[in-house]
Every structure is written in structure tokens, then in C-alpha cells.
Amino acid sequence: MNDSRRRRTAAATCLAVTGALLAAGCGGEASGSAAETSSLKGAPVKVMVWNPEDTQGSAQPGVRLTAQAYAKWINAHGGIKGGPLKVLTCNEKNDPDEAEKCAQQAVAEKVVAVVGSYSLAGDRYMPILQKAGIPYIGGTGVSAAEFSNPLSFPVNGGTPVVFAAHGRQLVQDGCKKISGVRYDLAAAAIVSQFLTLGAVSAGGAPPKDLKVPLTATDLAPQVAATKGSDCVSVILGTASGLFVKSYIQSGAKTKLGSVVGNLTPQLAASTGGSGSPLEGAAITGYFPPTSDPAWKDFLAATKGDKDIDVSNGANETTWVAFKVLTEAAGKLPSISAKTLVQELNTTSGIDTGGLTPALDWKASTALPIKGLNRIHNTTATELTIRNGQIEWAKAGSTFVDVRKVLTAVPAG
């Protein structure tokens, strides 16, 4: 087997761990106020969202809050086919047993879909949903099962797409010698390989792979090891600030970059705002920046809610997932899990209002890689940090497609 093909096949088994690099019990319903839903006479559309809260690890409370904000917003705008959207919530606590319980509740409640959720335990919840015929729409892409199970309908391309696009963006930005700084984990090594795939596809050299021990608190050795590079990709999730702190202390001037969720506006603000070393960083994402008009409804629905970070990739993915649910359900004479699955599998394209290209999950658009064949949207966005905020890298930028990058098998 070609080494490149072997790397991509192995990647599917490691995606569950990479969620930490990208971070980006059960509750009740959220369907807007009584006043907002009392005028909605159509049949209620009941769905579920789950995410980890009040737990160690990658807590994502914004996923639930975004789902609730969407329900309130859509119900104030006529609901779905004139009926109220009702969102059941479940805290999966970063615990596979709890994630399984959430899935069992979804079956017991007879929801028509699980939408925009965050959980690493896809191998536990997806079989339950699949057996019940319940679609998993727009999960945040942190579990391998999301990219292989036929009842999963991801709205982005996850780790393979965003890191391949990131390597491509760095080279096209003029980076001739790249260092990638990542944790010393098998899953992070897979991320590094996608970064390399993107860089090499754009004509660049393979990035230098720098490992960080999980217990490290001083990253000065890794900063020193980037000497001779003209660009550094910081792939450390929420711990990326450790690298930036050591970077500043060293006086280094190497250009920084990463995928959305690592080098953030908050980190830029804490390191100098528009004067931060993050200014001009090459940032690769799934969606347009939140300053793009395509996000106007999201910003309106979450205005004033300081607990929802609108630049968080998991929150953005959740909003897009609910857009997909609404568009698909709106085409159905009768909304059920079965009819939703059929519609999603046969649609000629779901319009997300510019947040993604038109989405479909036909067999003909699947990424032809075992274990990643539920990836249909292979696009990413090239962004930057400008004046302390994430913006389009260039005026007139749009989605870039890395399908050919991921599927090409180099000669030899």
C-alpha cells in the first residue's frame, strides 16, 4: 500500500483524539418563549443536541446554547413548516457511557434528528442512532464515526480537509520552510501528516514536525527548534497560548499560523491586539469569518449572549447544522427521521446562505477514502487575523476545495 494512502486510511481511527486539537445528564427543551411558539400551529419538530459541560476536558457549552438560540430565533420567524422547533438537550460529560445514554434518550423521545452535537464517543452513539434510523446532522467532526457512518451527515470536512487546506495556504502565502508544533500523540501525528500532504501538494517542502510533551508548561525548546523556519503552524488547541507566550519571550519573528480554534481573537487580544504577533497569521477554517454577511442571522440570534463565542468552530458548525435541518425539513410533506434521511441522501443541494457551498450527501460526491467516505464537503476557508479579528485572508476570498489534494496518490 502506498504510504500516502496508508496514512489517510489510518487517519480515520485517530480522529476521535484530534477534537482536543481543534477546540474548537440530560436537560429539558428549548423552543423559544411561549409567546413566540403559541402562534405556531404546525406539528412540532423535535430534535436533540448533546455536548460536554461541567466536566474536565473539552467542555463545549456553546453548542447547547447555540442550539437553543437557533430554536428561539427560528420559532420567532415562523418555525419549521409552521411548527415549533423543540430542542432536547443532553450533557454527555466527555463520558462514553453518558453519550450512549444521550443516544438512548434520543430514541426514546422519538426525535427526528440529532443536530450539531459535540462528542468524541461516536463509536458508542452512532450504532444506536443507526439502528433507530435517526440521522446525525452536522456533528462538529471530532469523532471518526461521523465520517464513516451512513446515518451521519457532516457539514464540514473535519481534520483531513482543514489541515490539508492549511498546509496549502501556508505555502501559497510564501512559506518555504514550515515547522508544525503539535502534541506528542498518535492522533496529532496524523494531523501533521495532513498538514504535510497540503504543503507538498502546493509545491512546498514537508514541514518540520516538532513534538510537545503533554505535560509541558514551558515551550521555549520548541520555539528554539523553529529557528530556520519562516512560518510556524501552532497545532496545540487551547494550549496554543503556551507556545505564543514562549515565542514572545524569545523575541522570535517567525510568521505564525494555524486552523481556527488554536490562534484565536482572544489570544490576540491578550498578546497585544492589533500589535500582537498573531497579526497577519495564516488561519484556515471551515466557514467565512463572522464579519461576513452570511452570519447575520447567527449574530442577531446570539446578540447580547456573552456565553456564546460566535467565533468558536463548534458553535458555528451547530448553527450550520440547524440551517441544514430547517432547509431539508421544509421540503418534506411529513417530517420524520426516515423522510429526513431520504431527503438528505437525495437532495441536489442544501443552501446554507453562503456559510458553505451547497451541501449534498449523494454517493457521487463522497470522498473516496475508506473511513472518510461520509465527507462530502471538502472545502475550507483561508483567513487571517487582522486588527485582532479573524477576517478573510484576501479581498474576494471564497471557499477552496482540497478534494484533489486528499485523493491524489503520488507516483511511487
Secondary structure, DSSP 4 states (H G I P E B T S, - for coil): --HHHHHHHHHHHHHHHHHHHH---EEEEE---HHHHTT--S--EEEEEEE--SSSS---HHHHHHHHHHHHHHHTTTTBTTB-EEEEEEE-TT-HHHHHHHHHHHHHTT-SEEES---S-HHHHHHHHHHHT--EES--S-SGGGGT-TTEE-SS-HHHHHHHHHHHHHHHTT-SSEEEEEESSHHHHHHHHHHHHHHHHTT-PPPEEEEE-TT-S--HHHHHHTTT-SEEEEE-GGGHHHHHHHHHHHT--PEEEEETTTS-HHHHHHTTGGGSTTTT-EEEESS--TTSGGGHHHHHHHTT-TT--TT-HHHHHHHHHHHHHHHHHTT-SS--HHHHHHHHHH-S-B--TTSSS-B---GGGS--STT-TT----EEEEEEEETTEEEESSTT--EEE-HHHHH-----
